[in-house]
Amino acid sequence: MSIQPVTLMVARRVARGRYRDFMAWLDEGRELAADFGGYLGSGVLAPPPGDDEYQIVFRFADETALAAWEHSASRRAWLERGHGLFEAPHEHRAIGLGSWFHDGSGRTPPRWKQAIAIWLAFFPVSLGFQWLLGDALAGLPLVPRVLASTLMLTPVMVFLFIPLSTRLLSSWLNAPVDRPRRTMHQRRA
């Protein structure tokens, strides 16, 4: 069993005409998960325009904590209550931080692409945070200022913006990297 944080990502398509019921059901499931030990948080990523597949993210301290929730009677009852609210569910379990980047076959993009995807999420969030709260925190000494900013930004990054960034960039992240081949003439030079 892993002692690293574990993320369960679930994709569900809303059944036609059941949006409100589906959203209420999702909120209920997130509240149920919060009652379990090791629960670190959850989030819901709305689909892009024209799509109806929601990404639901549940994060637990380790595989044991996730398994306790997954195999619980309250989760089974919650899933039963959701019958008819969604179509085509699929789940993906990820361990550790690098798991944000695994595709369906378990491959990961090069580290430089991962770094760019994280930076593209981190920069606008950090900029917005500084714009909104930078002046209010400026009077604090360095350690409390950094502590406050990381406590506020880490959940936002982990549950919303990094998953959103990796989802929006998935075709680029998972595209094969073409390396130019050298010709005989280039090798001799």
Backbone as CSV, one residue per row, in Angstrom:
resi,resn,N_x,N_y,N_z,CA_x,CA_y,CA_z,C_x,C_y,C_z
1,MET,0.834,-1.200,0.000,0.000,0.000,0.000,0.870,1.251,0.000
2,SER,0.422,2.255,-0.692,1.160,3.499,-0.785,0.909,4.384,0.431
3,ILE,1.944,5.129,0.844,1.750,6.112,1.899,1.760,7.520,1.307
4,GLN,1.719,7.611,-0.015,1.612,8.894,-0.698,0.147,9.239,-0.864
5,PRO,-0.152,10.531,-1.006,-1.542,10.905,-1.287,-2.041,10.217,-2.559
6,VAL,-3.315,9.859,-2.550,-3.930,9.168,-3.682,-5.099,10.006,-4.179
7,THR,-5.175,10.132,-5.482,-6.265,10.878,-6.103,-7.117,9.929,-6.917
8,LEU,-8.407,9.990,-6.720,-9.355,9.234,-7.528,-10.074,10.237,-8.412
9,MET,-9.890,10.092,-9.714,-10.549,10.981,-10.675,-11.664,10.201,-11.347
10,VAL,-12.853,10.736,-11.271,-14.024,10.070,-11.822,-14.648,10.983,-12.859
11,ALA,-14.891,10.436,-14.034,-15.564,11.206,-15.086,-16.970,10.655,-15.249
12,ARG,-17.944,11.543,-15.243,-19.342,11.125,-15.396,-20.058,12.097,-16.331
13,ARG,-20.800,11.542,-17.262,-21.624,12.349,-18.170,-23.019,12.491,-17.571
14,VAL,-23.499,13.710,-17.509,-24.816,13.977,-16.936,-25.889,13.424,-17.872
15,ALA,-26.829,12.689,-17.300,-27.960,12.187,-18.082,-28.823,13.377,-18.513
16,ARG,-29.402,13.260,-19.676,-30.212,14.349,-20.238,-31.310,14.785,-19.264
17,GLY,-31.352,16.101,-19.015,-32.389,16.670,-18.160,-32.184,16.467,-16.671
18,ARG,-31.020,15.962,-16.259,-30.804,15.630,-14.836,-29.707,16.478,-14.190
19,TYR,-29.375,17.616,-14.780,-28.256,18.429,-14.301,-28.388,18.807,-12.823
20,ARG,-29.532,19.374,-12.429,-29.699,19.819,-11.029,-29.607,18.648,-10.056
21,ASP,-30.262,17.549,-10.397,-30.208,16.368,-9.532,-28.776,15.834,-9.446
22,PHE,-28.084,15.835,-10.575,-26.702,15.356,-10.631,-25.800,16.209,-9.735
23,MET,-25.931,17.533,-9.812,-25.091,18.429,-9.014,-25.381,18.265,-7.516
24,ALA,-26.642,18.101,-7.147,-26.991,17.875,-5.740,-26.393,16.543,-5.267
25,TRP,-26.464,15.533,-6.121,-25.909,14.220,-5.801,-24.390,14.308,-5.623
26,LEU,-23.715,15.056,-6.501,-22.270,15.240,-6.372,-21.911,15.897,-5.038
27,ASP,-22.630,16.947,-4.683,-22.372,17.632,-3.411,-22.539,16.676,-2.233
28,GLU,-23.555,15.833,-2.299,-23.777,14.847,-1.236,-22.583,13.894,-1.132
29,GLY,-22.078,13.440,-2.257,-20.932,12.527,-2.261,-19.677,13.162,-1.699
30,ARG,-19.465,14.418,-2.010,-18.296,15.124,-1.485,-18.416,15.305,0.028
31,GLU,-19.629,15.556,0.513,-19.840,15.674,1.958,-19.622,14.330,2.647
32,LEU,-20.075,13.260,2.032,-19.863,11.927,2.606,-18.382,11.606,2.697
33,ALA,-17.631,11.892,1.640,-16.195,11.602,1.629,-15.472,12.382,2.718
34,ALA,-15.928,13.593,2.982,-15.284,14.450,3.988,-15.382,13.859,5.395
35,ASP,-16.307,12.935,5.624,-16.463,12.307,6.935,-15.450,11.191,7.190
36,PHE,-14.656,10.832,6.180,-13.719,9.718,6.319,-12.328,10.215,6.670
37,GLY,-11.661,9.450,7.538,-10.286,9.775,7.912,-9.383,9.758,6.688
38,GLY,-8.446,10.675,6.656,-7.513,10.746,5.541,-8.018,11.522,4.348
39,TYR,-9.249,12.023,4.426,-9.805,12.828,3.328,-9.051,14.146,3.258
40,LEU,-8.530,14.483,2.076,-7.776,15.719,1.898,-8.556,16.786,1.140
41,GLY,-9.592,16.366,0.426,-10.392,17.339,-0.305,-10.929,16.747,-1.595
42,SER,-11.775,17.529,-2.243,-12.347,17.104,-3.516,-12.686,18.330,-4.334
43,GLY,-12.926,18.108,-5.584,-13.288,19.206,-6.469,-14.038,18.677,-7.674
44,VAL,-14.724,19.568,-8.343,-15.469,19.210,-9.545,-15.030,20.153,-10.652
45,LEU,-14.616,19.582,-11.769,-14.247,20.375,-12.931,-15.382,20.302,-13.937
46,ALA,-15.930,21.459,-14.266,-17.024,21.511,-15.228,-16.477,21.222,-16.623
47,PRO,-17.302,20.670,-17.486,-16.844,20.386,-18.846,-16.746,21.665,-19.672
48,PRO,-15.992,21.601,-20.759,-15.956,22.759,-21.657,-17.309,22.916,-22.347
49,PRO,-17.583,24.079,-22.913,-18.873,24.284,-23.609,-19.121,23.194,-24.655
50,GLY,-20.345,22.714,-24.677,-20.731,21.686,-25.644,-20.485,20.267,-25.164
51,ASP,-19.909,20.107,-24.000,-19.652,18.776,-23.458,-20.470,18.625,-22.174
52,ASP,-20.690,17.391,-21.729,-21.457,17.174,-20.505,-20.746,16.211,-19.556
53,GLU,-19.428,16.035,-19.733,-18.675,15.130,-18.873,-17.962,15.923,-17.780
54,TYR,-18.362,15.686,-16.539,-17.762,16.335,-15.381,-16.636,15.472,-14.846
55,GLN,-15.575,16.115,-14.387,-14.455,15.429,-13.745,-14.577,15.683,-12.247
56,ILE,-14.669,14.623,-11.479,-14.767,14.734,-10.036,-13.477,14.180,-9.456
57,VAL,-12.842,14.941,-8.573,-11.556,14.567,-7.998,-11.726,14.388,-6.495
58,PHE,-11.350,13.209,-6.002,-11.334,12.923,-4.563,-9.879,12.648,-4.189
59,ARG,-9.398,13.277,-3.138,-8.003,13.086,-2.729,-7.965,12.621,-1.271
60,PHE,-7.181,11.568,-1.044,-7.028,10.989,0.286,-5.547,10.875,0.639
61,ALA,-5.254,10.784,1.923,-3.878,10.763,2.416,-3.087,9.570,1.903
62,ASP,-3.769,8.434,1.712,-3.082,7.239,1.220,-4.122,6.257,0.677
63,GLU,-3.617,5.150,0.143,-4.516,4.153,-0.452,-5.454,3.531,0.575
64,THR,-4.990,3.361,1.795,-5.826,2.768,2.841,-7.036,3.653,3.125
65,ALA,-6.806,4.961,3.226,-7.908,5.897,3.484,-8.887,5.908,2.322
66,LEU,-8.379,5.907,1.109,-9.255,5.870,-0.065,-10.053,4.572,-0.096
67,ALA,-9.407,3.457,0.189,-10.091,2.157,0.171,-11.212,2.112,1.208
68,ALA,-10.974,2.706,2.380,-12.023,2.727,3.406,-13.257,3.454,2.894
69,TRP,-13.060,4.553,2.206,-14.200,5.297,1.646,-14.829,4.539,0.478
70,GLU,-13.980,4.023,-0.423,-14.494,3.321,-1.606,-15.348,2.108,-1.253
71,HIS,-14.980,1.398,-0.205,-15.676,0.156,0.144,-16.699,0.341,1.254
72,SER,-17.014,1.592,1.558,-17.951,1.857,2.649,-19.407,1.685,2.206
73,ALA,-20.241,1.379,3.167,-21.678,1.244,2.902,-22.277,2.588,2.499
74,SER,-21.783,3.681,3.083,-22.345,4.992,2.746,-22.031,5.361,1.296
75,ARG,-20.844,5.016,0.800,-20.531,5.299,-0.609,-21.378,4.420,-1.534
76,ARG,-21.536,3.153,-1.186,-22.368,2.264,-2.017,-23.800,2.797,-2.097
77,ALA,-24.335,3.246,-0.970,-25.705,3.788,-0.954,-25.771,5.080,-1.785
78,TRP,-24.735,5.906,-1.689,-24.681,7.141,-2.468,-24.649,6.835,-3.967
79,LEU,-23.847,5.863,-4.370,-23.786,5.484,-5.792,-25.144,4.955,-6.272
80,GLU,-25.828,4.202,-5.415,-27.166,3.714,-5.776,-28.142,4.870,-5.975
81,ARG,-28.076,5.859,-5.098,-28.961,7.028,-5.236,-28.664,7.799,-6.523
82,GLY,-27.459,7.653,-7.043,-27.089,8.348,-8.275,-27.504,7.626,-9.535
83,HIS,-28.061,6.425,-9.394,-28.469,5.645,-10.565,-29.418,6.468,-11.445
84,GLY,-29.097,6.569,-12.712,-29.929,7.304,-13.659,-29.548,8.771,-13.817
85,LEU,-28.615,9.258,-12.976,-28.213,10.665,-13.076,-27.033,10.878,-14.015
86,PHE,-26.310,9.821,-14.302,-25.129,9.954,-15.148,-24.997,8.733,-16.053
87,GLU,-24.182,8.934,-17.082,-23.912,7.860,-18.036,-22.403,7.722,-18.192
88,ALA,-21.961,6.603,-18.676,-20.574,6.332,-19.044,-19.550,6.735,-17.981
89,PRO,-19.674,6.225,-16.743,-18.664,6.595,-15.740,-17.348,5.867,-15.993
90,HIS,-16.256,6.525,-15.719,-14.966,5.837,-15.673,-14.101,6.501,-14.609
91,GLU,-13.211,5.693,-14.018,-12.407,6.146,-12.900,-10.934,5.945,-13.208
92,HIS,-10.102,6.804,-12.613,-8.657,6.698,-12.746,-8.056,7.007,-11.382
93,ARG,-7.228,6.121,-10.901,-6.578,6.298,-9.606,-5.145,6.751,-9.871
94,ALA,-4.697,7.741,-9.103,-3.356,8.275,-9.287,-2.682,8.417,-7.928
95,ILE,-1.400,8.069,-7.887,-0.645,8.139,-6.640,0.471,9.165,-6.809
96,GLY,0.602,10.043,-5.835,1.659,11.041,-5.875,1.336,12.184,-6.813
97,LEU,2.241,13.152,-6.894,2.001,14.339,-7.705,2.191,14.093,-9.190
98,GLY,3.149,13.258,-9.579,3.392,13.001,-10.995,2.221,12.321,-11.673
99,SER,1.297,11.800,-10.885,0.160,11.080,-11.445,-0.809,11.984,-12.193
100,TRP,-0.712,13.289,-12.006,-1.553,14.200,-12.776,-1.313,14.015,-14.269
101,PHE,-0.154,13.511,-14.624,0.260,13.502,-16.017,0.164,12.143,-16.696
102,HIS,-0.270,11.109,-15.992,-0.416,9.796,-16.628,-1.587,9.817,-17.590
103,ASP,-1.380,9.263,-18.785,-2.515,9.105,-19.682,-3.141,7.742,-19.412
104,GLY,-4.125,7.352,-20.192,-4.836,6.099,-19.962,-3.945,4.878,-20.001
105,SER,-2.815,4.947,-20.716,-1.932,3.790,-20.827,-0.803,3.827,-19.809
106,GLY,-0.790,4.828,-18.929,0.234,4.908,-17.903,1.480,5.671,-18.330
107,ARG,1.510,6.167,-19.562,2.663,6.949,-20.022,2.599,8.354,-19.429
108,THR,3.756,8.946,-19.274,3.818,10.326,-18.806,4.578,11.168,-19.817
109,PRO,4.216,12.435,-19.932,4.941,13.316,-20.850,6.318,13.649,-20.280
110,PRO,7.195,14.210,-21.097,8.512,14.610,-20.589,8.372,15.615,-19.449
111,ARG,9.358,15.611,-18.570,9.326,16.506,-17.413,9.193,17.972,-17.812
112,TRP,9.818,18.374,-18.920,9.747,19.775,-19.313,8.316,20.164,-19.666
113,LYS,7.549,19.247,-20.249,6.142,19.542,-20.538,5.335,19.617,-19.241
114,GLN,5.637,18.730,-18.293,4.963,18.775,-16.998,5.231,20.106,-16.311
115,ALA,6.481,20.556,-16.365,6.850,21.830,-15.731,6.089,22.995,-16.359
116,ILE,5.958,22.990,-17.670,5.229,24.065,-18.353,3.761,24.048,-17.955
117,ALA,3.152,22.861,-17.906,1.730,22.752,-17.528,1.501,23.258,-16.109
118,ILE,2.401,22.928,-15.193,2.259,23.407,-13.814,2.467,24.915,-13.757
119,TRP,3.476,25.407,-14.467,3.722,26.849,-14.470,2.528,27.605,-15.043
120,LEU,1.925,27.084,-16.124,0.761,27.749,-16.727,-0.421,27.813,-15.757
121,ALA,-0.500,26.882,-14.831,-1.533,26.948,-13.797,-1.086,27.857,-12.657
122,PHE,0.175,27.739,-12.271,0.675,28.444,-11.105,0.795,29.953,-11.305
123,PHE,1.283,30.382,-12.452,1.520,31.806,-12.668,0.254,32.661,-12.530
124,PRO,-0.840,32.363,-13.255,-2.010,33.239,-13.122,-2.636,33.199,-11.730
125,VAL,-2.594,32.039,-11.081,-3.150,31.946,-9.730,-2.305,32.769,-8.759
126,SER,-0.991,32.651,-8.861,-0.101,33.428,-7.988,-0.244,34.923,-8.258
127,LEU,-0.336,35.290,-9.519,-0.511,36.695,-9.885,-1.814,37.240,-9.305
128,GLY,-2.900,36.494,-9.463,-4.190,36.906,-8.911,-4.159,37.019,-7.401
129,PHE,-3.499,36.062,-6.765,-3.379,36.091,-5.305,-2.633,37.346,-4.856
130,GLN,-1.500,37.636,-5.514,-0.724,38.820,-5.155,-1.509,40.103,-5.403
131,TRP,-2.244,40.126,-6.483,-3.047,41.310,-6.816,-4.135,41.538,-5.764
132,LEU,-4.785,40.442,-5.349,-5.871,40.553,-4.377,-5.394,40.723,-2.931
133,LEU,-4.396,39.955,-2.530,-4.013,39.905,-1.120,-2.576,40.324,-0.830
134,GLY,-1.801,40.616,-1.864,-0.392,40.954,-1.661,-0.183,42.118,-0.717
135,ASP,-0.946,43.195,-0.889,-0.794,44.363,-0.021,-1.199,44.051,1.419
136,ALA,-2.240,43.256,1.581,-2.709,42.916,2.929,-1.679,42.088,3.691
137,LEU,-0.923,41.253,2.968,0.065,40.393,3.619,1.452,41.012,3.661
138,ALA,1.649,42.121,2.958,2.986,42.721,2.833,3.599,43.100,4.170
139,GLY,2.794,43.451,5.146,3.317,43.858,6.448,3.782,42.703,7.311
140,LEU,3.458,41.476,6.917,3.859,40.306,7.706,5.326,39.974,7.474
141,PRO,5.989,39.395,8.469,7.350,38.890,8.240,7.324,37.781,7.178
142,LEU,8.473,37.479,6.605,8.582,36.548,5.477,7.933,35.187,5.738
143,VAL,8.270,34.526,6.843,7.762,33.161,7.085,6.235,33.139,7.222
144,PRO,5.609,33.980,8.030,4.144,33.961,8.092,3.489,34.347,6.754
145,ARG,4.117,35.256,6.009,3.574,35.658,4.704,3.588,34.480,3.728
146,VAL,4.712,33.765,3.674,4.804,32.597,2.782,3.896,31.481,3.283
147,LEU,3.816,31.288,4.591,2.931,30.273,5.158,1.481,30.544,4.767
148,ALA,1.046,31.784,4.920,-0.341,32.134,4.576,-0.608,31.923,3.094
149,SER,0.311,32.349,2.248,0.071,32.218,0.804,0.060,30.754,0.376
150,THR,0.981,29.940,0.902,0.987,28.534,0.497,-0.206,27.773,1.043
151,LEU,-0.663,28.116,2.258,-1.858,27.466,2.803,-3.096,27.779,1.967
152,MET,-3.160,28.981,1.429,-4.317,29.358,0.614,-4.205,28.844,-0.817
153,LEU,-3.005,28.869,-1.382,-2.844,28.528,-2.798,-2.748,27.025,-3.067
154,THR,-2.183,26.252,-2.157,-1.982,24.828,-2.426,-3.289,24.090,-2.724
155,PRO,-4.342,24.217,-1.916,-5.580,23.507,-2.271,-6.165,23.962,-3.605
156,VAL,-6.086,25.247,-3.882,-6.611,25.773,-5.148,-5.845,25.180,-6.322
157,MET,-4.531,25.088,-6.171,-3.708,24.522,-7.243,-3.960,23.022,-7.404
158,VAL,-3.934,22.300,-6.285,-4.027,20.840,-6.330,-5.383,20.361,-6.827
159,PHE,-6.448,21.013,-6.391,-7.775,20.503,-6.705,-8.419,21.157,-7.914
160,LEU,-7.961,22.321,-8.307,-8.607,22.997,-9.426,-7.682,23.263,-10.601
161,PHE,-6.648,24.061,-10.372,-5.916,24.593,-11.502,-4.930,23.633,-12.155
162,ILE,-4.231,22.806,-11.389,-3.339,21.845,-12.046,-4.145,20.777,-12.786
163,PRO,-5.215,20.202,-12.194,-6.031,19.281,-12.996,-6.637,19.946,-14.230
164,LEU,-7.067,21.199,-14.103,-7.617,21.914,-15.255,-6.549,22.128,-16.316
165,SER,-5.359,22.538,-15.910,-4.264,22.754,-16.851,-3.914,21.462,-17.586
166,THR,-3.791,20.357,-16.847,-3.429,19.093,-17.499,-4.544,18.607,-18.416
167,ARG,-5.782,18.888,-18.067,-6.897,18.486,-18.930,-6.917,19.313,-20.214
168,LEU,-6.741,20.619,-20.082,-6.761,21.489,-21.259,-5.564,21.253,-22.176
169,LEU,-4.458,20.858,-21.595,-3.234,20.645,-22.379,-2.980,19.172,-22.701
170,SER,-3.945,18.303,-22.443,-3.702,16.862,-22.557,-3.220,16.432,-23.938
171,SER,-3.766,17.001,-25.005,-3.314,16.572,-26.335,-1.860,16.970,-26.574
172,TRP,-1.456,18.142,-26.091,-0.066,18.555,-26.226,0.837,17.753,-25.292
173,LEU,0.397,17.551,-24.044,1.205,16.809,-23.087,1.477,15.382,-23.545
174,ASN,0.481,14.762,-24.158,0.600,13.354,-24.540,1.036,13.141,-25.980
175,ALA,1.275,14.234,-26.709,1.748,14.097,-28.095,3.193,13.611,-28.075
176,PRO,3.540,12.728,-29.005,4.936,12.273,-29.041,5.859,13.441,-29.377
177,VAL,7.013,13.423,-28.757,8.007,14.464,-29.011,8.849,14.024,-30.198
178,ASP,8.773,14.782,-31.272,9.574,14.468,-32.463,10.951,15.078,-32.307
179,ARG,11.948,14.239,-32.440,13.319,14.725,-32.388,13.859,14.749,-33.808
180,PRO,14.429,15.877,-34.202,14.961,15.935,-35.563,16.107,14.942,-35.720
181,ARG,16.107,14.271,-36.841,17.172,13.312,-37.117,18.328,14.032,-37.795
182,ARG,19.512,13.615,-37.449,20.690,14.202,-38.068,21.014,13.454,-39.347
183,THR,21.418,14.194,-40.344,21.859,13.566,-41.588,23.338,13.249,-41.449
184,MET,23.873,12.452,-42.371,25.287,12.105,-42.344,26.126,13.364,-42.389
185,HIS,25.704,14.352,-43.195,26.480,15.589,-43.335,26.538,16.336,-41.995
186,GLN,25.433,16.378,-41.257,25.404,17.067,-39.974,26.245,16.352,-38.937
187,ARG,26.334,15.040,-38.996,27.123,14.273,-38.026,28.615,14.540,-38.188
188,ARG,29.077,14.739,-39.416,30.503,14.942,-39.673,30.949,16.340,-39.277
189,ALA,30.021,17.310,-39.288,30.414,18.693,-39.030,30.837,18.952,-37.621
